Amino acid sequence: MAGRTYVLLHGAWHGAWCWRDVAARLRAAGHAVFTPTQTGLGERSHLLSRGITLDTFVTDLVQVLEAEELEDVVLVGHSFGGLAISGAADRVPGRIRHLVYLDSMVLEGGQSPFARLPEDVVAARRRLIAEQGGGIAIPPPPVSGFGIPEDHPLAPLGAAAPDAASGRHL
C-alpha cells in the first residue's frame, strides 16, 4: 500500500508540537504528514488577536492544502481542530479523502460552537473570556486539568484559543 497524506490539526491551547510523536510514527511507516499550527496558538501565539475567528483557522488549513498541493488527504482534527477540518472540507472537498474527528464537536453549516453547548456552559465560558481571557480567548484550564504534572516539559501549554469567543461561526 502506498503511503497516505495526513494533515493533523491540533486543538485549543496546543500547537503542531502535540503531534510530534504521532507524526514521527506515521512518517516512519511511509506516510506524508503535515502538522500546521493555527494562527494565534502554539509558536504562533504572538499573532493572537480579536480578529481571529474560526474562519481564520479554516483559511490556515486550506492554505496548507493548496500551498503544499495536497490531494487525497486524511484530515485529522483534535478537539477544536475538528471545527476547522469541517470548514476546510466544505471549501476544498476535492482535496480530501477522509475526515477524522478526534474528541471533537462536529458542526453543521452556519452553526457556532457555542450553539451546541448548554446555556450554562456558554455563560461560564463567556465569563472566563471576559475575566481572564482578555475578552478574546478562553483561558487554558489549569495544567492539572490535563493530568500533566506542573514540572513536566509540556506544562506551558501556550496561548489560549479564541474558541469562538465572538460567537462567529462557519
C-alpha positions, 0 to 999 in steps of 0.5 A: 500500500502506498503511503497516505497524506495526513494533515493533523490539526491540533486543538485549543491551547496546543500547537503542531508540537502535540503531534510530534510523536504521532507524526514521527510514527506515521512518517516512519511507516511511509506516510506524508504528514503535515502538522500546521499550527493555527494562527494565534496558538502554539509558536504562533501565539504572538499573532493572537488577536480579536480578529481571529475567528474560526474562519481564520483557522479554516483559511490556515488549513486550506492554505496548507492544502493548496500551498503544499498541493495536497490531494487525497488527504486524511484530515485529522482534527483534535478537539477544536481542530475538528471545527476547522477540518469541517470548514476546510472540507466544505471549501476544498472537498476535492482535496480530501479523502477522509475526515477524522474527528478526534474528541471533537464537536462536529458542526453543521453549516452556519452553526457556532460552537457555542450553539451546541453547548448548554446555556450554562456552559456558554455563560461560564465560558463567556465569563472566563473570556471576559475575566481572564481571557482578555475578552478574546480567548478562553483561558487554558484550564489549569495544567492539572486539568490535563493530568500533566504534572506542573514540572513536566516539559509540556506544562506551558501549554501556550496561548489560549484559543479564541474558541469562538469567543465572538460567537462567529461561526462557519 
